[in-house]
Amino acid sequence: MLLILPFYVLQFVYMVTSDCDTAPAVAGAFHNGSVTGPYSEGVVLRYLCSLAYDRVLGGSNYYSCSSGVWTGGNLICTLGSCGTVEPEPNSYIVGQAGHYVGETTTFRCYGGYDMNGDDLITCMADRRWSPEPPTCVKVRCPEFSTPDAQIFQDFSGVRNEFGSKNKITCTGGTVLQGPQYITCLANKTWSGSPSCTVPNCGNPPASYEPCTEVFYTDGNTNIGSQVEVICLENAVPSGTSPYLICSATGRWSHEYHCLCGCRHDCDGSVNIGPRNVTHGSEIDCPCPDGSHFKRKCLNGTLETKTFCSSTHPTTKLPVTHNITTLPDTYNRTPIMPTIDYELLLIAIITTCLLVCTIVITALSFFCCPSCKTRCTELHARCKLCVQDEKSKDNIPRDIENMTEVPLVAKA
């Protein structure tokens, strides 16, 4: 027992006086001792936060090696910040803005503005942004100019900058082509390209018509110049005068057109050749079955689209006195009978004479003498009717030879 006791005493003494192998690891800090251990018993290390870190108040920054253990220190270092950066006017931050040391922030300018500086800045260890946040300035358009024009600009800001306006006024008798006001756009261009030109009426509308020829008397279409419109190929003129004058307003004095003729075409196959059909006239087109159809020329186009058809020929039907329908190969619509009015008139006159003869004969036996005169008058009127109709050559010759029945007086 006595031999074992000294062993434990020696072990205790060793434990009390043992070294520390490695220094404590403190985030964002460094110490004043050697980089590697071991560290002897009783060594005290002083820790400081790195340049990019800030010390949190309240903790000790001294660490002591005691019996192989570091004691006394509780230093806390946090990553330093450059603070929140604010974008300059007319700019904005892209994505998430950083503010800790080592983080970056990206900027962009709004439309119509150019960036002056770098678009990317970094938070440095000294708690400053580097480089400085960029600024955004208005873009500028190139100087605008055009011949024979005066340019007036709104000078409320910088000349030719984004949003500025120019007013164009033409001189020397020229006229403005395009907008009078133009604006500097975000893409550094002007909103229009006006120009000042000598007034011109351009080609008259008739020059684009296929049956028209235009003769430029003065060789141009400037103000005061004259042109002559000539109609060709059976075209019909439409307008007051073929002579047009370019007015000061840049318009022709009046309109004048040529209504084109047509090519003679019955089956729709002619597309070349002279236009020998005058506008407004008709052409007669025969068909194999003897029928015809017409096509009217209207300003270069034949109006109707009707052509001959071989599937439904035209057939002249015989005249009949009975109701007749077409054969099965035609429409089944009934056709009303044709009435022969000549035969009908003969039948009426014959019936009239027959009735008159019978009546006169009967009156000869039954009428009193005083009535004979009336009967004779009735018969005479019937005979007169026959004579009138015979004069029209509508009565057969056998009616003409009919004899008068004598009146017989009753005894």
Phi, psi and omega in degrees: 000319180292331179286330182283326184301314179301329180297316179292327179294316179296321180295322180295317180298322180295319180295322182291326186257017183283154180277167173260131185289305184233157180281154178298145178265112179244119183299129176075018182226165176221160182241173185264005181267189178292159184289322182241156178273194359283166180247132186292160177302132177089359178290137178244126178255136178255124182256144174229145177290142178296167185299328183276359184239158178244141180279135176273125184294150175109344182251151179277144180252015178251130181238128183248141177269116182224113179056042176079008182231140176274129182227162171092336184260143174211047183288138175234126177242131178247151182296133183288159183231144174270358183084167180285128180267136180259135179290150177287163179305144179066020175227167179210161181268135179266126178071207183274128179280133176269163175210353176273159181303129179096344179275159183237163176222136182249140182240155172222155176260149175290163180302138181091005181230144176254146181276135176247098184126187180273144180278348183239126177236155185233141175280117183270169182295336179275014176068031177238148175277137180221128353285190179294150177304143183285162174247159181238128181240154181297141176288163179232140178268155177294158179299130181263136177207152176207145183300147176060034180223148172253135183250124176243130184237148175285118185261033178289342179225207178285140182300134176064017178278168181307127179094346180288154185240144175244141173247128184254128177235124183276150181231173175067028178079005178278163180241151183281131173245110183113187184287149178279331180245134176231151185236142176285122185265171182295335180271016176069026175237161178274151186290347179204173179230067180292157178214160177249119185232162174293132183306138184210137180270346183072178180294138177293152181305328182296339183292344181263003180273140188292337184250028184233143174234132182249128178254118181272102185300318183261002179079004179206181180237032178288170180302132180091348180284161183232145174230156177241130179261124182244127179271138184241164168049063176061021176283149181255124180292146178225106182148173185279319183211141179283357182259118182248142180238135178283118184275172182293342179276358182083018179237152177288150186301325179197174179261145178211127185230166175239122177273113191289150172280179183237160172275139180295115187211114180260335184246007176079019183250352184268120177228008175226171179103176184289152176270080187267009176250119184290145176305132178092345180270168182242152173246145180259125183245117178277155177243157181303331182275005179096351179277173182221157169217158185243149176231130183259137180272121178233100176050055174090358182230131175285129194292304188277155177249015182284135177228170177294145179235130181270351183274339181226076182293153178272126182235132179278121183273146178290152178283136181219156179264001179249157177289124185232144174250155179291157176299172184298336182283354179243178176296149183266032177279123182300147177251127182291143183292153176270127184265128177270097185291338179294313178294324180296320180294319179297319181295320181294316181295318180299316179298320181298314180295321180296316180296318180299317181297316180295316182297318181295319179298317181295320181293335179296332182262328188251343183277152174285162180304328182291343181269348184298325181298317179296319179296319179297319178297319179299317180294321180296322179294321177297319180294321179297322178300318180295317181297321179296318181289327180295328180294342179271001180059032178250006185244133178298158183290338180290331176289326181297331183266006180296139182263154180277135178278121184291150176278131180249119181285139179283133182293000000 
